[in-house]
Amino acid sequence: MSEKLWSGRFSEKTNKNVEAFTASIDIDKRLYSYDIEGSIAHCKMLAKESIITEEDASCLIKGLSKIKREIEQGEFQYKDSLEDIHMHIETRLAQEVGKVAQKLHTARSRNDQVALDIRMYLRDETLNIMKGLVTFEKEIVNVARSHIDTILPGYTHLQKAQPILLSHHLMAYYEMFSRDLNRFGDCLKRINVMPLGSAAIAGTTYPINRDYTAKLLYFPEVSANSIDSVSDRDFIIEFLSSASICMVHFSRLSEELILWSSYEFGFIELPDSFATGSSIMPQKKNPDVPELVRGKTGRVFGDLVSLLTIMKSLPLAYNRDMQEDKGPLFNTVDIIKSCIDIFINMLPKLKINKEAMGRAASEGYLNATDMADYLVNKGMPFREAHRCVGKAVNYALSRNKELHELAIKELQSFSSLFTEDIFDILTIQKMINSRRSFGGTGTENVTAAINEAEKKIEKEMKTLTKFINYDSDAKV
């Protein structure tokens, strides 16, 4: 067992079982690049403020850069006795540059160091997720534009309700993911706060320059309270909450793809490259990919609940329980990124059965509301019109006919207000285009929504590209 960096106060070596139990290196080693980047910025600040010499800083930075290359090339050795990535890097640095490595930790603690690493990691991953969502929004809008004339039944309670444009249905998901994008962008403001310099809990006696460190690491804001800085995980909880809502939307979309690809619906066919077969039934084509997205949603929910449970009873400031924050965080990041990537590639390849959707929209009395509106426009109060058409539906059901298949004399037996012009009103295209209220399914409305979305997506992508490149003018 190696001597710990904190071993001065202890008279016994750490039990090997305790070493294994407390180690987090298998999880947090993915933070290595952020840990090294933060350490290099810290070195530069220490030298700038004459806390260490420029020569020492140069030596430390050179050693840290070499360690980064070793990790990237797979030459770095990990072991449980060194607990976490921070101690691994500092220990290796001592082997590389000697005693000067002991100066690296001046004016900081592992508490503010890990808080910095997580914020830098989550900042990058949030930006990656946002960029993925914008790309997915673009795919949704592209499919919507190419199917501006495709009509299908809209459903409430999973029962046929009214005919709608497939484009309108898809643009509903665009709105959902647009809100997700905004949520992640808002969350990013609270992620992008620099905690380094808070030390263990109370700050430091050294004349550090936190603003300079923040500038080096592209943080627009410095944390205001050293206690909160090292004990705050709200930004992770907020991220996990945003991710959970986003996964709800992916799960709902997945559910519809699963239903629509069934034989009973037949609205779509999944591409072969995004489906699987059965080990026993040769005819099967299973929607495993959307099913797995739907299933992984529960894991993301669990990650949010896990971190809420970890944090709910912790006194200020740092507690070792908080080491358990990274497992849920990394898991959710991996899941949501993979789901975004899957849908970006799967959605454009869906085979949409326009004829099946059209047939389904022409059956099931989806024109009943339009018939009631027709009577209202002829002067009948809506509630009376509702009852009248309800009776007509019941009559049509008993004769296995649709409303538009009834003769004019049959309709006039329910109201004398019916004339031959009712049949034009009940056509699917007429029903679609009569929905001219803002946000409705009328073709002009949906086309305008698509045009506006395309402009917004182009602007979002430009802004994100600037932000990812750490352009100081970028604002999410």
C-alpha positions in Angstrom: 0.0 0.0 0.0 1.3 3.4 -1.0 1.7 6.3 1.4 -1.2 8.6 1.2 -0.8 12.3 0.4 -2.7 12.9 3.6 -0.9 10.3 5.7 0.9 12.6 8.1 -1.9 12.6 10.8 -2.3 8.8 10.7 -0.3 6.1 12.6 -1.7 3.1 10.7 -1.9 2.3 7.0 -5.3 2.2 5.4 -6.9 -1.3 5.4 -6.8 -2.7 1.9 -10.6 -3.4 2.0 -11.1 0.3 2.9 -8.9 1.3 0.0 -11.1 -0.7 -2.4 -14.3 0.6 -0.8 -13.4 4.2 -0.9 -11.7 4.2 -4.3 -13.4 6.1 -7.1 -10.8 5.9 -9.8 -12.7 3.4 -11.9 -15.4 6.1 -12.3 -13.7 9.5 -12.0 -10.7 8.7 -14.3 -12.7 10.2 -17.1 -12.1 13.6 -15.5 -8.4 13.4 -16.1 -8.2 16.1 -18.8 -10.2 18.6 -16.8 -8.1 17.8 -13.7 -4.9 18.5 -15.6 -6.3 21.6 -17.3 -7.5 23.0 -14.0 -4.1 22.2 -12.4 -2.2 24.0 -15.2 -4.4 27.1 -14.8 -3.8 26.9 -11.0 -0.1 26.8 -11.6 -0.2 29.8 -13.9 -2.1 31.8 -11.3 0.2 30.8 -8.5 3.2 32.0 -10.5 1.5 35.2 -11.6 0.8 36.1 -8.0 4.4 35.1 -7.0 3.1 32.3 -4.7 5.4 29.9 -6.6 8.2 30.8 -9.0 7.8 30.9 -12.8 10.4 28.1 -12.9 8.5 25.9 -10.6 5.3 26.6 -12.6 6.9 25.7 -15.9 8.3 22.5 -14.4 4.8 21.5 -13.1 3.1 22.4 -16.3 5.5 20.4 -18.3 5.1 17.4 -16.1 1.3 17.6 -16.1 1.3 17.8 -19.9 3.4 14.6 -20.1 1.0 12.8 -17.8 -1.9 13.8 -20.0 -0.1 12.3 -23.0 0.5 9.1 -21.0 -3.2 8.7 -20.1 -4.3 9.4 -23.7 -1.8 6.8 -25.0 -2.9 4.2 -22.5 0.4 4.1 -20.7 -0.8 5.4 -17.3 -1.1 2.9 -14.4 -4.1 3.1 -12.0 -4.5 1.5 -8.6 -7.1 1.7 -5.8 -4.6 2.8 -3.2 -4.5 6.2 -4.8 -8.3 6.6 -4.4 -9.1 9.1 -7.2 -7.8 10.7 -10.4 -6.5 13.8 -8.5 -4.2 11.7 -6.3 -3.1 9.6 -9.2 -2.0 12.6 -11.2 -0.3 14.3 -8.2 1.5 11.1 -7.3 2.7 10.5 -10.9 3.7 14.2 -11.1 6.0 13.7 -8.1 7.6 10.7 -9.8 8.1 12.9 -12.9 9.3 16.2 -11.5 10.4 15.4 -7.9 9.8 17.5 -4.8 8.5 20.5 -6.7 5.3 18.5 -7.3 4.4 19.1 -3.6 3.8 22.8 -4.5 0.9 22.0 -6.9 -1.6 21.8 -4.2 -0.8 25.1 -2.6 -4.0 27.2 -2.0 -6.4 24.5 -3.0 -8.1 21.4 -1.7 -9.4 18.2 -3.3 -12.9 19.6 -2.4 -12.7 22.6 -4.7 -10.6 20.7 -7.2 -13.2 18.0 -7.8 -15.9 20.7 -7.9 -14.0 22.4 -10.6 -13.4 19.1 -12.6 -17.1 18.2 -12.5 -18.2 21.7 -13.6 -15.7 21.7 -16.5 -16.8 18.2 -17.6 -20.5 19.0 -17.3 -20.1 22.2 -19.1 -18.6 20.4 -22.1 -21.0 17.6 -22.1 -24.0 19.9 -21.7 -22.8 21.8 -24.8 -22.4 18.5 -26.7 -25.9 17.5 -25.7 -27.3 20.8 -26.8 -25.5 20.6 -30.1 -27.0 17.1 -30.5 -30.5 18.3 -29.7 -30.2 21.1 -32.3 -29.1 18.6 -34.9 -32.1 16.4 -34.0 -34.4 19.3 -34.2 -33.1 19.9 -37.7 -33.9 16.2 -38.6 -37.4 16.6 -37.2 -38.1 19.7 -39.2 -36.6 18.1 -42.4 -39.0 15.2 -42.1 -41.9 17.5 -41.3 -41.2 19.6 -44.4 -41.0 16.5 -46.7 -44.4 15.3 -45.4 -46.4 18.5 -45.4 -49.2 16.8 -47.3 -49.3 13.6 -45.2 -52.4 13.2 -43.1 -53.0 10.9 -40.2 -55.5 10.6 -37.3 -54.7 12.7 -34.3 -55.4 10.8 -31.0 -56.6 11.6 -27.6 -56.9 8.8 -25.0 -55.3 6.7 -27.8 -58.7 7.0 -29.6 -59.0 8.6 -33.0 -59.9 12.3 -32.5 -59.4 14.5 -35.6 -57.3 14.4 -38.7 -53.9 16.3 -38.5 -50.9 16.7 -40.7 -48.0 14.4 -39.9 -45.8 17.5 -40.1 -47.9 19.1 -37.3 -47.5 16.0 -35.2 -43.7 16.0 -35.7 -43.5 19.7 -35.0 -45.1 19.0 -31.6 -41.9 17.1 -30.8 -39.8 19.9 -32.1 -41.5 22.1 -29.5 -40.7 19.6 -26.8 -37.0 19.3 -27.7 -36.8 23.0 -28.2 -37.8 23.4 -24.5 -35.3 20.8 -23.5 -32.6 22.8 -25.3 -33.6 25.9 -23.4 -33.6 24.1 -20.1 -30.0 22.8 -20.7 -29.0 26.3 -21.8 -30.4 27.8 -18.6 -28.8 25.0 -16.5 -25.5 25.8 -18.2 -25.5 29.3 -16.6 -25.3 27.7 -13.1 -22.8 25.0 -14.2 -20.5 27.6 -15.6 -19.3 29.0 -12.3 -15.7 28.7 -11.1 -15.3 27.2 -7.6 -11.5 26.9 -7.5 -9.9 28.9 -4.7 -12.6 28.0 -2.1 -10.1 25.4 -0.8 -11.6 22.9 1.7 -14.3 25.1 3.1 -13.1 28.5 4.3 -11.0 29.8 1.4 -7.3 30.3 1.6 -4.7 32.6 3.3 -2.7 32.8 0.0 -3.1 36.0 -2.1 -4.7 34.1 -5.0 -6.4 35.6 -8.0 -9.6 33.7 -8.7 -10.7 36.0 -11.5 -7.5 35.2 -13.4 -8.0 31.5 -13.0 -11.5 31.8 -14.1 -10.4 33.7 -17.2 -7.9 31.0 -18.1 -10.6 28.3 -17.7 -13.3 30.3 -19.6 -15.6 30.7 -16.6 -17.7 33.9 -16.8 -18.4 33.8 -13.0 -16.6 33.0 -9.8 -18.4 31.3 -6.9 -19.3 33.7 -4.1 -19.2 31.5 -1.0 -16.5 29.0 -0.2 -18.8 26.8 1.8 -21.4 26.6 -0.9 -18.7 26.2 -3.6 -17.5 22.8 -2.3 -20.8 21.4 -1.1 -23.0 22.5 -4.1 -24.3 19.8 -6.3 -27.5 21.7 -7.3 -26.1 22.1 -10.8 -25.8 18.4 -11.3 -29.3 17.8 -9.9 -30.6 20.5 -12.3 -28.8 18.8 -15.2 -30.3 15.4 -14.3 -33.7 17.0 -14.0 -33.4 18.5 -17.4 -32.1 15.2 -18.8 -35.0 13.4 -17.2 -37.6 15.7 -18.9 -35.7 15.3 -22.2 -35.8 11.5 -21.8 -39.6 11.7 -21.2 -39.9 13.2 -24.7 -37.6 10.6 -26.3 -39.7 7.9 -24.5 -43.0 9.3 -25.8 -41.6 9.5 -29.3 -40.3 5.9 -28.9 -43.7 4.7 -27.8 -45.3 6.2 -30.9 -42.8 4.6 -33.2 -43.4 1.3 -31.5 -47.1 1.6 -31.9 -47.0 2.9 -35.4 -44.6 0.2 -36.6 -47.0 -2.6 -35.4 -49.0 -4.5 -37.9 -52.2 -3.1 -36.4 -51.2 0.5 -37.2 -48.8 0.0 -40.1 -48.1 3.7 -40.3 -44.3 3.3 -40.4 -41.6 0.8 -40.9 -38.3 1.0 -39.0 -35.2 0.7 -41.1 -33.7 -2.8 -40.9 -30.5 -1.3 -39.5 -32.5 0.0 -36.5 -34.5 -3.2 -35.7 -33.9 -6.8 -34.7 -35.4 -10.2 -35.3 -36.6 -13.0 -33.2 -34.5 -16.1 -32.3 -37.6 -18.3 -32.9 -40.1 -16.5 -35.1 -38.7 -15.8 -38.5 -41.3 -13.2 -39.5 -40.6 -10.8 -36.6 -39.1 -7.3 -37.0 -38.9 -5.9 -33.5 -38.6 -2.2 -32.6 -35.8 -2.9 -30.0 -34.1 0.4 -30.5 -37.0 2.7 -29.5 -37.9 0.1 -26.8 -34.4 0.4 -25.3 -34.7 4.2 -25.4 -38.0 3.9 -23.5 -36.3 1.5 -21.0 -33.2 3.7 -20.5 -35.5 6.6 -19.5 -36.1 4.8 -16.2 -32.4 4.7 -15.5 -32.1 8.4 -16.0 -35.0 9.0 -13.6 -33.2 6.7 -11.1 -30.0 8.8 -11.4 -31.9 11.9 -10.5 -33.6 10.3 -7.5 -30.2 8.8 -6.5 -28.5 12.2 -6.3 -31.5 13.9 -4.6 -31.3 11.1 -2.0 -27.6 11.5 -1.5 -27.8 15.2 -1.0 -31.0 15.6 1.0 -29.6 15.2 4.5 -26.0 16.3 4.1 -24.8 19.0 6.5 -22.4 21.7 5.2 -19.9 21.5 3.7 -18.3 18.6 1.8 -19.1 15.0 2.8 -17.7 11.8 1.3 -21.2 10.8 0.3 -20.8 13.3 -2.5 -18.2 11.0 -4.2 -21.3 9.1 -5.3 -22.4 12.0 -7.5 -20.3 11.0 -10.5 -21.8 7.5 -11.2 -25.4 8.9 -11.8 -24.0 11.9 -13.7 -21.8 9.9 -16.0 -24.5 7.3 -16.6 -27.1 10.0 -17.6 -24.7 11.8 -19.8 -23.8 8.6 -21.6 -27.5 7.6 -22.0 -28.8 10.8 -23.3 -26.0 11.3 -25.7 -26.5 7.8 -27.1 -30.3 8.3 -27.4 -29.8 11.6 -29.3 -27.4 10.0 -31.6 -29.7 7.1 -32.3 -32.6 9.3 -33.1 -30.6 11.7 -35.3 -29.7 8.7 -37.5 -32.9 6.7 -37.2 -35.6 9.4 -37.8 -34.6 10.3 -41.4 -34.6 6.6 -42.4 -38.2 5.8 -41.2 -40.4 4.5 -44.0 -43.7 6.4 -43.7 -46.8 4.7 -45.1 -48.7 7.7 -46.3 -51.6 5.6 -47.6 -52.1 3.7 -44.3 -52.2 7.0 -42.4 -54.6 8.5 -44.9 -57.0 5.5 -44.7 -56.9 5.6 -40.9 -57.8 9.3 -41.0 -60.8 8.7 -43.2 -62.4 6.2 -40.8 -63.7 6.5 -37.3 -66.0 9.6 -37.5 -63.1 12.1 -37.3 -65.3 14.6 -39.1 -67.9 14.8 -36.3 -66.6 18.0 -34.8 -66.5 19.6 -38.2 -70.2 18.6 -38.7 -71.1 20.2 -35.4 -69.2 23.4 -36.4 -71.1 23.4 -39.6 -74.4 23.5 -37.7 -73.1 26.2 -35.4 -72.2 28.3 -38.4 -75.8 27.8 -39.6 -77.1 29.3 -36.3 -77.4 26.3 -34.0 -76.0 26.6 -30.4 -72.9 24.4 -30.0 -74.3 22.1 -27.3 -77.4 21.4 -29.4 -75.2 20.8 -32.4 -73.0 18.4 -30.3 -76.1 16.4 -29.4 -77.4 16.4 -32.9 -74.2 15.1 -34.4 -73.9 12.5 -31.6 -77.2 11.1 -32.7 -76.0 11.1 -36.3 -72.9 9.2 -35.3 -75.0 6.6 -33.4 -77.2 6.2 -36.4 -74.2 5.8 -38.8 -72.6 3.2 -36.4 -75.8 1.1 -36.5 -75.6 1.1 -40.3 -71.8 0.6 -40.5 -71.3 3.8 -42.3 -69.2 6.9 -41.9 -70.8 10.3 -41.5 -69.9 11.4 -45.0 -71.4 8.2 -46.4 -74.9 9.1 -45.1 -77.4 10.5 -47.6 -78.5 14.1 -47.3 -82.0 12.9 -46.4 -80.6 10.8 -43.6 -78.7 13.8 -42.2 -81.7 16.1 -42.6 -83.6 13.7 -40.3 -81.4 15.0 -37.5 -81.5 18.7 -38.6 -83.1 20.6 -41.4 -80.0 22.9 -41.5 -78.1 20.2 -43.4 -77.7 20.9 -47.1 -75.6 19.5 -49.9 -72.6 21.7 -49.0 -72.0 19.6 -45.8 -70.2 17.0 -47.9 -67.5 19.5 -49.0 -67.0 20.5 -45.3 -66.4 16.8 -44.3 -63.5 16.1 -46.7 -60.2 15.5 -45.0 -58.3 18.3 -46.8 -61.0 20.8 -46.0 -60.9 19.8 -42.3 -57.2 20.2 -42.2 -57.0 23.6 -43.8 -60.0 25.0 -41.8 -57.8 24.8 -38.7 -56.4 28.3 -39.3 -56.0 29.4 -35.7 -52.4 30.1 -34.7 -50.8 26.8 -33.7 -53.4 24.7 -35.5 -52.8 21.9 -38.1 -53.7 24.0 -41.1 -51.1 23.6 -43.9 -50.3 27.3 -44.0 -49.8 27.3 -40.2 -47.5 24.3 -40.2 -45.5 25.6 -43.1 -44.9 28.9 -41.3 -43.9 27.0 -38.2 -41.4 24.9 -40.1 -40.0 28.1 -41.7 -39.6 29.7 -38.3 -38.0 26.6 -36.8 -35.4 26.4 -39.6 -34.3 30.0 -38.9 -34.2 29.4 -35.2 -32.1 26.2 -35.6 -29.6 28.0 -37.8 -29.2 30.7 -35.2 -28.9 28.1 -32.3 -26.2 26.2 -34.1 -24.1 29.3 -34.7 -24.4 30.3 -31.1 -23.5 26.9 -29.8 -20.5 26.7 -32.1 -19.2 30.0 -30.7 -19.8 28.8 -27.2 -18.1 25.5 -27.7 -15.1 27.4 -29.1 -15.1 29.5 -26.0 -15.9 32.7 -27.9 -16.3 35.4 -25.3 -19.2 37.0 -27.3 -21.3 33.8 -27.1 -24.4 33.8 -25.0 -26.6 30.7 -24.6 
